[in-house]
Amino acid sequence: MNENFELTFTFKRFEGRHAILDNELTGEIKWPIKHLPEDVNPNDKVRLKLVSDKMEEAENLLALKKTLEELVN
């Protein structure tokens, strides 16, 4: 079973304290500006990713293993 899900959106514009993100599947959504990367400009693509705790733990463990391998070599 796939434990994560990701959708790509196009950043369209600002509306008040929100960024308007558009996706063909979901349409437009409002996203808090404070949670938008600082270097994003209109028409840039952004990805929203849902990750389970188990998946995040596995990703963190893999990153730790890679770091240890780099230190050893």
N, CA, C and O atoms as a GROMACS GRO file, in nm:
protein
  292
    1MET      N    1   0.085  -0.119   0.000
    1MET     CA    2   0.000   0.000   0.000
    1MET      C    3   0.088   0.125   0.000
    1MET      O    4   0.183   0.134   0.078
    2ASN      N    5   0.057   0.219  -0.086
    2ASN     CA    6   0.132   0.346  -0.092
    2ASN      C    7   0.091   0.431   0.028
    2ASN      O    8  -0.027   0.459   0.048
    3GLU      N    9   0.189   0.473   0.108
    3GLU     CA   10   0.160   0.545   0.230
    3GLU      C   11   0.170   0.696   0.216
    3GLU      O   12   0.151   0.768   0.314
    4ASN      N   13   0.200   0.746   0.096
    4ASN     CA   14   0.201   0.890   0.078
    4ASN      C   15   0.129   0.928  -0.049
    4ASN      O   16   0.109   0.845  -0.138
    5PHE      N   17   0.090   1.052  -0.056
    5PHE     CA   18   0.014   1.102  -0.169
    5PHE      C   19   0.060   1.244  -0.196
    5PHE      O   20   0.079   1.322  -0.103
    6GLU      N   21   0.078   1.277  -0.323
    6GLU     CA   22   0.132   1.408  -0.359
    6GLU      C   23   0.052   1.466  -0.475
    6GLU      O   24   0.020   1.396  -0.570
    7LEU      N   25   0.021   1.595  -0.466
    7LEU     CA   26  -0.046   1.668  -0.574
    7LEU      C   27   0.038   1.789  -0.612
    7LEU      O   28   0.092   1.857  -0.525
    8THR      N   29   0.047   1.816  -0.740
    8THR     CA   30   0.118   1.934  -0.789
    8THR      C   31   0.017   2.044  -0.816
    8THR      O   32  -0.085   2.023  -0.881
    9PHE      N   33   0.049   2.163  -0.766
    9PHE     CA   34  -0.035   2.280  -0.784
    9PHE      C   35   0.045   2.390  -0.853
    9PHE      O   36   0.168   2.390  -0.849
   10THR      N   37  -0.026   2.481  -0.916
   10THR     CA   38   0.034   2.603  -0.968
   10THR      C   39  -0.005   2.717  -0.875
   10THR      O   40  -0.123   2.737  -0.846
   11PHE      N   41   0.095   2.792  -0.829
   11PHE     CA   42   0.068   2.909  -0.745
   11PHE      C   43   0.016   3.018  -0.838
   11PHE      O   44   0.086   3.064  -0.928
   12LYS      N   45  -0.108   3.061  -0.815
   12LYS     CA   46  -0.173   3.159  -0.903
   12LYS      C   47  -0.156   3.303  -0.856
   12LYS      O   48  -0.112   3.389  -0.932
   13ARG      N   49  -0.191   3.329  -0.729
   13ARG     CA   50  -0.193   3.468  -0.682
   13ARG      C   51  -0.210   3.470  -0.530
   13ARG      O   52  -0.233   3.367  -0.466
   14PHE      N   53  -0.197   3.591  -0.475
   14PHE     CA   54  -0.226   3.613  -0.333
   14PHE      C   55  -0.366   3.669  -0.320
   14PHE      O   56  -0.410   3.747  -0.404
   15GLU      N   57  -0.436   3.629  -0.215
   15GLU     CA   58  -0.565   3.687  -0.178
   15GLU      C   59  -0.562   3.703  -0.026
   15GLU      O   60  -0.575   3.605   0.048
   16GLY      N   61  -0.545   3.826   0.018
   16GLY     CA   62  -0.536   3.850   0.162
   16GLY      C   63  -0.417   3.777   0.220
   16GLY      O   64  -0.304   3.795   0.175
   17ARG      N   65  -0.442   3.695   0.320
   17ARG     CA   66  -0.335   3.618   0.387
   17ARG      C   67  -0.314   3.480   0.327
   17ARG      O   68  -0.247   3.395   0.386
   18HIS      N   69  -0.372   3.457   0.209
   18HIS     CA   70  -0.364   3.325   0.148
   18HIS      C   71  -0.303   3.332   0.008
   18HIS      O   72  -0.312   3.432  -0.062
   19ALA      N   73  -0.240   3.221  -0.028
   19ALA     CA   74  -0.196   3.200  -0.165
   19ALA      C   75  -0.301   3.111  -0.231
   19ALA      O   76  -0.352   3.017  -0.170
   20ILE      N   77  -0.334   3.142  -0.355
   20ILE     CA   78  -0.429   3.060  -0.428
   20ILE      C   79  -0.349   2.961  -0.512
   20ILE      O   80  -0.270   2.999  -0.598
   21LEU      N   81  -0.372   2.833  -0.486
   21LEU     CA   82  -0.306   2.725  -0.557
   21LEU      C   83  -0.409   2.654  -0.642
   21LEU      O   84  -0.523   2.633  -0.599
   22ASP      N   85  -0.370   2.616  -0.764
   22ASP     CA   86  -0.464   2.553  -0.856
   22ASP      C   87  -0.412   2.418  -0.903
   22ASP      O   88  -0.294   2.402  -0.934
   23ASN      N   89  -0.502   2.322  -0.907
   23ASN     CA   90  -0.473   2.188  -0.954
   23ASN      C   91  -0.590   2.143  -1.040
   23ASN      O   92  -0.706   2.168  -1.006
   24GLU      N   93  -0.562   2.076  -1.151
   24GLU     CA   94  -0.669   2.034  -1.242
   24GLU      C   95  -0.768   1.940  -1.173
   24GLU      O   96  -0.888   1.944  -1.202
   25LEU      N   97  -0.719   1.855  -1.083
   25LEU     CA   98  -0.805   1.758  -1.017
   25LEU      C   99  -0.892   1.822  -0.909
   25LEU      O  100  -1.011   1.792  -0.900
   26THR      N  101  -0.833   1.909  -0.826
   26THR     CA  102  -0.904   1.964  -0.711
   26THR      C  103  -0.958   2.104  -0.732
   26THR      O  104  -1.045   2.149  -0.657
   27GLY      N  105  -0.908   2.175  -0.833
   27GLY     CA  106  -0.944   2.314  -0.852
   27GLY      C  107  -0.858   2.403  -0.764
   27GLY      O  108  -0.747   2.365  -0.728
   28GLU      N  109  -0.909   2.520  -0.730
   28GLU     CA  110  -0.832   2.614  -0.649
   28GLU      C  111  -0.849   2.587  -0.500
   28GLU      O  112  -0.957   2.550  -0.454
   29ILE      N  113  -0.740   2.605  -0.427
   29ILE     CA  114  -0.745   2.597  -0.281
   29ILE      C  115  -0.673   2.719  -0.226
   29ILE      O  116  -0.587   2.777  -0.292
   30LYS      N  117  -0.709   2.756  -0.103
   30LYS     CA  118  -0.639   2.864  -0.032
   30LYS      C  119  -0.537   2.802   0.060
   30LYS      O  120  -0.568   2.708   0.134
   31TRP      N  121  -0.414   2.854   0.056
   31TRP     CA  122  -0.306   2.804   0.140
   31TRP      C  123  -0.249   2.922   0.218
   31TRP      O  124  -0.220   3.025   0.159
   32PRO      N  125  -0.232   2.909   0.349
   32PRO     CA  126  -0.177   3.021   0.427
   32PRO      C  127  -0.040   3.064   0.374
   32PRO      O  128   0.049   2.981   0.354
   33ILE      N  129  -0.024   3.194   0.353
   33ILE     CA  130   0.103   3.247   0.301
   33ILE      C  131   0.219   3.208   0.391
   33ILE      O  132   0.328   3.181   0.342
   34LYS      N  133   0.196   3.206   0.523
   34LYS     CA  134   0.305   3.174   0.615
   34LYS      C  135   0.359   3.033   0.596
   34LYS      O  136   0.468   3.002   0.643
   35HIS      N  137   0.284   2.946   0.526
   35HIS     CA  138   0.330   2.810   0.500
   35HIS      C  139   0.375   2.791   0.355
   35HIS      O  140   0.395   2.678   0.310
   36LEU      N  141   0.391   2.900   0.284
   36LEU     CA  142   0.436   2.897   0.145
   36LEU      C  143   0.586   2.924   0.142
   36LEU      O  144   0.632   3.015   0.211
   37PRO      N  145   0.664   2.848   0.064
   37PRO     CA  146   0.807   2.879   0.056
   37PRO      C  147   0.829   3.023   0.011
   37PRO      O  148   0.754   3.075  -0.072
   38GLU      N  149   0.930   3.088   0.065
   38GLU     CA  150   0.955   3.230   0.038
   38GLU      C  151   0.991   3.258  -0.107
   38GLU      O  152   0.965   3.368  -0.157
   39ASP      N  153   1.051   3.161  -0.175
   39ASP     CA  154   1.100   3.186  -0.311
   39ASP      C  155   1.000   3.148  -0.420
   39ASP      O  156   1.039   3.136  -0.537
   40VAL      N  157   0.873   3.129  -0.385
   40VAL     CA  158   0.772   3.092  -0.484
   40VAL      C  159   0.712   3.216  -0.548
   40VAL      O  160   0.679   3.313  -0.480
   41ASN      N  161   0.700   3.212  -0.681
   41ASN     CA  162   0.643   3.322  -0.758
   41ASN      C  163   0.522   3.273  -0.835
   41ASN      O  164   0.508   3.153  -0.859
   42PRO      N  165   0.430   3.366  -0.874
   42PRO     CA  166   0.315   3.324  -0.953
   42PRO      C  167   0.357   3.239  -1.073
   42PRO      O  168   0.458   3.266  -1.138
   43ASN      N  169   0.278   3.138  -1.098
   43ASN     CA  170   0.296   3.038  -1.204
   43ASN      C  171   0.400   2.932  -1.172
   43ASN      O  172   0.422   2.842  -1.253
   44ASP      N  173   0.465   2.939  -1.054
   44ASP     CA  174   0.555   2.832  -1.012
   44ASP      C  175   0.472   2.711  -0.971
   44ASP      O  176   0.358   2.724  -0.927
   45LYS      N  177   0.531   2.594  -0.986
   45LYS     CA  178   0.469   2.469  -0.943
   45LYS      C  179   0.513   2.440  -0.800
   45LYS      O  180   0.630   2.458  -0.765
   46VAL      N  181   0.419   2.395  -0.719
   46VAL     CA  182   0.447   2.352  -0.582
   46VAL      C  183   0.380   2.216  -0.562
   46VAL      O  184   0.281   2.185  -0.628
   47ARG      N  185   0.434   2.137  -0.471
   47ARG     CA  186   0.377   2.006  -0.443
   47ARG      C  187   0.333   1.999  -0.297
   47ARG      O  188   0.406   2.040  -0.207
   48LEU      N  189   0.214   1.947  -0.277
   48LEU     CA  190   0.164   1.919  -0.143
   48LEU      C  191   0.169   1.767  -0.127
   48LEU      O  192   0.120   1.693  -0.211
   49LYS      N  193   0.229   1.724  -0.017
   49LYS     CA  194   0.252   1.582   0.003
   49LYS      C  195   0.196   1.539   0.138
   49LYS      O  196   0.224   1.601   0.240
   50LEU      N  197   0.118   1.434   0.137
   50LEU     CA  198   0.068   1.374   0.260
   50LEU      C  199   0.158   1.256   0.291
   50LEU      O  200   0.179   1.169   0.207
   51VAL      N  201   0.209   1.252   0.413
   51VAL     CA  202   0.301   1.146   0.453
   51VAL      C  203   0.255   1.092   0.588
   51VAL      O  204   0.227   1.168   0.680
   52SER      N  205   0.248   0.960   0.598
   52SER     CA  206   0.213   0.900   0.727
   52SER      C  207   0.332   0.908   0.821
   52SER      O  208   0.445   0.928   0.778
   53ASP      N  209   0.307   0.892   0.949
   53ASP     CA  210   0.415   0.891   1.048
   53ASP      C  211   0.515   0.781   1.015
   53ASP      O  212   0.636   0.801   1.027
   54LYS      N  213   0.465   0.665   0.975
   54LYS     CA  214   0.551   0.552   0.943
   54LYS      C  215   0.643   0.585   0.824
   54LYS      O  216   0.761   0.551   0.825
   55MET      N  217   0.587   0.651   0.723
   55MET     CA  218   0.667   0.689   0.606
   55MET      C  219   0.772   0.792   0.643
   55MET      O  220   0.887   0.783   0.598
   56GLU      N  221   0.736   0.890   0.724
   56GLU     CA  222   0.831   0.992   0.766
   56GLU      C  223   0.946   0.929   0.846
   56GLU      O  224   1.062   0.966   0.829
   57GLU      N  225   0.912   0.835   0.932
   57GLU     CA  226   1.015   0.766   1.010
   57GLU      C  227   1.111   0.691   0.919
   57GLU      O  228   1.232   0.695   0.940
   58ALA      N  229   1.060   0.624   0.817
   58ALA     CA  230   1.143   0.550   0.723
   58ALA      C  231   1.234   0.645   0.644
   58ALA      O  232   1.351   0.615   0.622
   59GLU      N  233   1.180   0.760   0.602
   59GLU     CA  234   1.260   0.860   0.530
   59GLU      C  235   1.372   0.916   0.619
   59GLU      O  236   1.484   0.934   0.573
   60ASN      N  237   1.340   0.942   0.744
   60ASN     CA  238   1.441   0.994   0.838
   60ASN      C  239   1.550   0.890   0.863
   60ASN      O  240   1.668   0.924   0.871
   61LEU      N  241   1.511   0.763   0.877
   61LEU     CA  242   1.608   0.657   0.898
   61LEU      C  243   1.701   0.643   0.777
   61LEU      O  244   1.822   0.626   0.793
   62LEU      N  245   1.645   0.650   0.657
   62LEU     CA  246   1.726   0.642   0.535
   62LEU      C  247   1.825   0.758   0.528
   62LEU      O  248   1.941   0.738   0.492
   63ALA      N  249   1.781   0.878   0.562
   63ALA     CA  250   1.871   0.995   0.560
   63ALA      C  251   1.983   0.977   0.663
   63ALA      O  252   2.098   1.012   0.636
   64LEU      N  253   1.951   0.924   0.779
   64LEU     CA  254   2.051   0.900   0.882
   64LEU      C  255   2.154   0.796   0.834
   64LEU      O  256   2.274   0.814   0.856
   65LYS      N  257   2.107   0.689   0.771
   65LYS     CA  258   2.197   0.587   0.718
   65LYS      C  259   2.292   0.646   0.614
   65LYS      O  260   2.412   0.615   0.614
   66LYS      N  261   2.239   0.730   0.525
   66LYS     CA  262   2.323   0.792   0.422
   66LYS      C  263   2.429   0.881   0.486
   66LYS      O  264   2.544   0.882   0.443
   67THR      N  265   2.391   0.956   0.589
   67THR     CA  266   2.487   1.042   0.658
   67THR      C  267   2.597   0.959   0.723
   67THR      O  268   2.714   0.994   0.715
   68LEU      N  269   2.559   0.851   0.788
   68LEU     CA  270   2.658   0.764   0.852
   68LEU      C  271   2.753   0.704   0.749
   68LEU      O  272   2.873   0.695   0.774
   69GLU      N  273   2.701   0.661   0.635
   69GLU     CA  274   2.785   0.605   0.529
   69GLU      C  275   2.886   0.709   0.479
   69GLU      O  276   3.002   0.676   0.454
   70GLU      N  277   2.841   0.834   0.464
   70GLU     CA  278   2.932   0.941   0.419
   70GLU      C  279   3.041   0.967   0.522
   70GLU      O  280   3.156   0.993   0.486
   71LEU      N  281   3.006   0.959   0.650
   71LEU     CA  282   3.106   0.982   0.755
   71LEU      C  283   3.209   0.868   0.760
   71LEU      O  284   3.327   0.893   0.784
   72VAL      N  285   3.164   0.746   0.738
   72VAL     CA  286   3.253   0.631   0.742
   72VAL      C  287   3.346   0.630   0.620
   72VAL      O  288   3.463   0.593   0.632
   73ASN      N  289   3.295   0.669   0.507
   73ASN     CA  290   3.376   0.665   0.383
   73ASN      C  291   3.444   0.793   0.364
   73ASN      O  292   3.516   0.810   0.266
   0.00000   0.00000   0.00000
